[in-house]
Amino acid sequence: MDQIFYTNAELTEKSGVPQGSDLPQVHFELLEFDLSSLPSGLTIYDIEWLSEGVVTDLDEVEQIKANDKLRAQYKSQRDASLIDAEISLDGMIFQTRPNDFINFTVGIDEGSTEWILKNDSIAKVTTEQLEQVLALGKTQSKLIFDIYMDNIKSI
């Protein structure tokens, strides 16, 4: 039986993370792959697609890869929607990306009266307007994530 064994140290070395560096160390368990049980046409590199053990059906491996590609596509669409998120209120267009929610919270807490809009112009705002934009932005983000979740469930 052909087998490949890697120790934690060997895999950490293969990962390129220098020992003793400030970077987090990569920790691996002792891995064993029975190469004789792999179907013809399947290589050791395909094992990265197999998280629940060795799959013996090559069509299943291709389906797993296709599903992973779909997941990546859906994630990319979700991320693009989040980055482009905006709310129009009282003639002003506010960016409502997830990282902007912190800015809205601080602006509300501090009672900000000026805000930088999506087009980089500065506008006079009220706390109530910021609260409305924050609430609408959260609702918009939830909708984006709900669509993403439905897409993932469809796989």
Secondary structure, 3 states (H helix, E strand, C coil): CCEEEECHHHHHHHHCCCCCCCCCCCCCCCEEEEHHHCCCCCCHHHHHHCCCCCCCCHHHHHHHHHHHHHHHHHHHHHHHHHHCCEEEECCEEEECCCCHHHHHHHHHHHCCCEEECCCCCEEECCHHHHHHHHHHHHHHHHHHHHHHHHHHHCC
